[in-house]
Amino acid sequence: MTYNVMESQQAVREMAREFGQKEIAPVAVQLDRREEEFPMDLFKKMAKAGFMAYPMAKEYGGLGKSKIEYVTLIEEISWFDAPSALIMAVDNLASYPIEAFGSEEQKKKYLPRMASGEIIGAFGLTEPNAGSDAANQQTTAKIDGDYFVINGEKIFIMHGDVADLVVLFCKIVEEGEKDKVSAILLERGTPGFSSEKLKWKMGMRTATTGRLKLKNVRVPRSNLLGEAGKGFKMALKTLDGARIGVAAQALGLAQRAFDESVKYAKKREQFGAPIAKLQAIQWMIADMSIRLEAARLLTYKAALMEDKGERVNLAAAQAKLFASETANFCVNKAMQIHGGYGYIGEFSEIEKLYRDQRVTEIYEGTSEVQRLVIAANYLR
C-alpha cells in the first residue's frame, strides 16, 4: 500500500489503477516502439475520464480537484506509463496560465474545450537560445494597429506538433519602450504559424515534442494573456506548479522500477537460491525504498502547500530535484538487478523506464537550475 497523507488520495489511486490497467497497460509498449505519433485515441479516453480537467475549476468544465489529488493521479498513471501521464500534464500546463491570468472571455472561450479534449494545448516558452535562460526570449511581437505581428521560433515544445492552442511567450517590441516579455494565445491555423515534430526522442516517445515557427503571424491584441510585461513572472509561477507534477511523474517511474526489482529478485535464481537472498541485492532494495519514500513526502508536502495557497517555489524545486534524481537512482539499480533482462526491452520494461526517466532531470528546469532556485531561497 502506497503511503497517503490525505484520505482522498486512495480513491484517486484506485480510479487511476483501473484506468491504467484497462487503457494504458495493453498499449504502452506498442506506443513507445512505433514511429513517434501523438496518441489521439488515448488522449480522448483520458479526456473523457476527466484527466485533462482534473485540477481545473468546475465553472470552466473542470473537476476542481486539489493539487494533492492531481499529483496522486500523475503518480499512479506514471507507474503504468510516464509518457501517458505527461500527456495530461502538458495539457494542464497550458490551461493553468489561462485560468490563473486570463480574462473571463479567454477562460470561457478556451478552458471548457481544453477540459473536454476538444482542443490540445501547449506551453510555448523554450527557444533555441532560451532554455534554462528562459528570460532571454528572442521571439518578438510588434504592434500593428489592433494586431501583434509575431516572428520567431520555439523548440522542445511538448505537443507543439499537434497543439490547437499555444500559450506563446515572446517580447512585445514598441518603439521607445523597453521590451516586455509577455504571453499571447496563438491558435493553430493562423497564417504564418507552422509546426513540426521532433524525431528520435530518447524516451517519453508517446508524448510528442515539436518545433514552432512564426513568420509574420498576425494575432489580435485581445489575445494578450494577462498584462504586457508580466509574461516571465507568469511562466515562473506556472513552472512552480508544473515541477510538482514532474516530481509525481518521477515517483511513479521510481515506484515501478522498485516494484519490478522486488518481483524479479524473488523469482530469479542464481547459485541455487533467489537473488533476493544476496546482501548486494538487499542493500539496493533498501536504498531504493528509502529514497522513494523521502521523495514521495517532499512531493506531497509541495502539493499540500499549493493547496493552502502558500508560496511553493522552494518546495517545488526541492521535490522536483530529489524525486527526479531518485528516479534516476531507482531505474539504475533496477537495471543492475535485472542485468541483461533489464537491458533488452523484449524481456522487461526496465529498458523503457531507463529512457523515460532521464528527461525528468531536464524539463521544467534542469537539476542544476533547481539547485540554483533552492540556494537562492536561502541566500538572498
N, C-alpha and C positions, 0 to 999 in steps of 0.2 A: 504494500500500500504506500503510494507516494504521499509524502508529508504535506498537509494542508494547514494554512494559517487562518482560513475562513471556511465555515461550513458550506458556503455556496460553491466552493471550488469542486467538490466531489460530483455534484450534478453536472457541471461542465465537463469534467473528465469522462464521465460515463457517456454523455452525449457525443463527445468528440471521438471516443474509442469506438462507439457503434458506427459512426460515420466513417472513421478511418478503416475499420475492418471491412466495411461494405464497399466503399467507393475508392479508397486510396490504395490499400494493400494489393489488390489484384492488378493495378496498372502502374505502380510507382517505378518499378524497374524498367518496364517497357517504355514509359515516357522518357526515362533517363537515357536510354540507349538508342532511341530513334534520332533522326536528324532534328535539331532544335526547332520546335514549333510550339507556339502558345497553346496550352491545352484548353481550348474553349469549352469543351464538354464538361470537364472537371470544374472550370471556373463557374459555369452556370449552375452546377449542382451545389457548389459551395455558396453561391449567392442565394439560391433557393433555401438553403439551410440557415441563412441569416448571417453567415460569416463575414460578408463584406459590410454588413450593417451593425456588427456586434457592439462596438462602443459608441456608435452614432446616436444622437438624441432621437427619441421616438417621434418628435414633431416633424422630423425630416425623413421618416421612413426607417429609422434605425431601431435597435433593440434596447438601447440605453444601458448597456451592461457596464459594470465597473472595470477599472483597469486590472484589478486582480483576477477577475473572471476572464478578461481578454488575454492576459499573459498565460493563464492556465490553458485556454483554448489553443494558443500558439504552441505551448509546450507539448501538449498531447498530440496535436496534428504533426508536429515536427518529429515525434517518436516514429510515426509511420513514414513520413517523408518530409524533410525540411523544405524542399522546394515548393511543396503544396502549401505549407504554412506561409512561405514567403509570398505566394500569390495573393493571399488575402491581406497580408501585412502591407504590401505595396499599395493596394487599393485604399487601405486606411491611412497610409502615409500621405496619399494625395487628397483624401477627403478631409483630414484633420485641419489643415490650414484654411480651407474654405469654411468649415464650421466655426473655427475659432476667430477668424479675421474677416470673413466675407460679409458683404451686405446681405440683408434679408432677401433681396431679389436674387442674388447669386446662390444663396443657400437653397432656396426653393426651386431654382432652375436646375441645379446640378446634383444636390445631395440625394434626393429620392431615387434618381436614375442610377447613381453610383451604388446606393444601398441595394437596389434590386438586381444589379448586374447588367442593367441595360447598356451602360457605358463603362469603359475601363479607364481608370485614372493613372497618371504618372506624375512623379515629382522631379521636375527638371532643374536640378541645381548644378551638378558636376559638369565641368568643361575640360577640354584638353589641357588647359593651363590653370585650371581652378579645381583642384581635387581637395586635398587637405586645406589648401589656402582658398576656402570657399568664397571669401570676400572679394577675391580677385576676378570678378565677373568681367568677361570680355564681350558677351552678348549685349547689344545696345538696343534701346528703343527710343527713337526720335519722335517728337510730337509733330504731327501734321494735321492741324485742324482738330477734328473730333477723333483722330486715329493715332495709334502708335505705329511706327514703321520699324519692324524688328529685324535685325541681322545678327547672325552668329551661329554657334554650333554647340551642341550638348553631347556628352559621351557617357557611357556606362549608365544609361537611364533604364532602370527596371521597367519593363512593359513598354518602353519607348517605341518599340517596333509596332505595337498594336494599339496604343492608347488612343482613346477618343478625346480625352481632355488632359492637358498638361498644365500643372502649376509651374509656370516658367519664371525663373529668376533671371534678372537682367539689370543693366544700368539704364535708367532714364536720363537721356542726354538733352539738356536745354542750354542754349547759348547764354553765356554769362552766369550760369548756375553750376553748382557743384553736382557731379554725377550722383544719382540716387539709386542705390540697389533696391529694387522693388520686385514684386511678384505680379504677374499678369496671367490671366486664364486664356489658354490657347486651345482651340478646337481643331481636331483633325478635319481636313478638307479645306482649310483656309489656304488660299493661293500663296505659293512660295514656301509652304511648310512641307517638308518631306522627312521620312524616317527610314532606317534600315536596321536589320537585325545583325547583332554581332555574333560571330560563329565560333565554335570550338571552345566553349567555356570549359574550364576545368571541372566545375561542379555546379550545383543548382541549375541544371540544364533545363528542367521543366519550366522554370520561371524565366522567360526570355528577357534579354537585355538589348537595348538599341542605341543608335546614334540619331540625333535630331539635327536637321539642317534648316536654317531660316534665312531666306533671301527676300528682302523687301516684303516681309509679311505684314499686312495691314490688319490691325486688331482695334476694335472700338475702345476708346479710353474708358468706357464704362466697365471694361473687363479688368481694370486695375483691382488687385486684391488688397484690401486694407488701404493704408496710407502710402504715398510715394516716399521712398527713402527708408521705409521700415522693413524692407524685404529680408535683410540679413538677420535681424532680430527674430523675424517670423520663422526663418529657416532654422535658426538655433533652437527656438522653442519647440518646433516640430521634431527636430532631431533628438532632443532630450527624451521625449516620449518614445520615439522610434528605437532608441538604444535599449530601452527596457524590453521592447519586443524582440530585438536581436538576442538579448540575454536569454529570453524564453526559448527562442529557436535553438540556441546553443545547449540549453538544458535538455530539450527533447533529444537532440543528437547525442549528447553525452549519456543520457539515460539509456538510449537504445544500445550504444556501444557497451555500456556496463552490463545490461541485461543479456546481450548476446555473449559476452565474455563469461559470465557466470554459467550460463547454459552450456556453452562449449566446454568449459573447464570440467564440468561434472561428467560429461559423456566421453570426452577424448581421452583415450588410454595410451600411456607410454610407460615403459619399464614395468609393465604388469599392474598398473593402477591408474585411475583417473588423474589427469594433471592437476586437478584441484588439491591433490594431496601434497603437491610440491610447494615448499615455502616460497619460492620465487614467484609463483602464480598467486599465492595467497596475499603476498605483500602488494602486488599490483592491484588486486581486487580491493584491498583495504584502502590503498591510496586513492583509487578512483572514487570509492564511496564517500570518503571524507570531503574531497574537493567538490563532488557533485552536490552534497548536502549544503556545503557552505555557499556555493554558487546559487543554489535554489533560495536560500534565505536572503541573500543580497538582492536577488531579483524580486522576491516578494516584498521586501522592505521598500524598494523603489516604487513598486506598483501601489502599495498602500499609501505611501507619501503622496503620490499623484492623486489618488482618490480623495485625500484630505485637502487637496488644493495647495500643498506645500511645494516649495521650490525643489526640483529634483535633479538639477544639473550635476551635482556631485554624486548623488546616489545612483543615478542612471549610468554615469561614466564608470563608477566602481563595479556595478553589476555587469555591464556590458564587457568590460575588460576581463573581469575574473571568470565570468561564465564562458566567454569565447575561448579563453586560454585553458579553461577546464575541459572544454570540449576537445580541444587540440590534444591535451594530455590523455583523455579517455580513449579517443579513437586511435591514438598512437599505441597505447597499451593494449587495446583490443586487437590491433594488427599484430602485435608481438605475441599475444596469447594464441591467436588463430594461426600464425605462421603462414604457410603457403595457402591455406584455406581462406585466409583473410585477404591475401594479395590478389587472388584470382576471383573475379566477380561471379563466375559461374557457380561458386560454392557458397558464397555468403554475401551479405550486404555491407561488410566491413569496408571493402574497397570503395563503395559508393559513399559511405559515411565519411571516409577519409577525404574524398574530394569535396563533398558538400560542406564539410566543416570549415575548410580553410578560409572562405570568404567572410566568415563571421568576425574574423580578426581584422578585416579590411573595411567593409562597407559601414556606413553611418559613423565614420570616424575610425581610423586605424587604432591599434593598441597604443601606438606612440602618442596619438592625439588624445586618447583617453587619459594617459598619464599626465599630459600637459594640463588637461582640464582639472584633473584631481589635484595636482600640485598647486595650480592657480587658486583653487578654492581655499587652500591653507596658507599660501604665502603672499597673497595680495594685501 
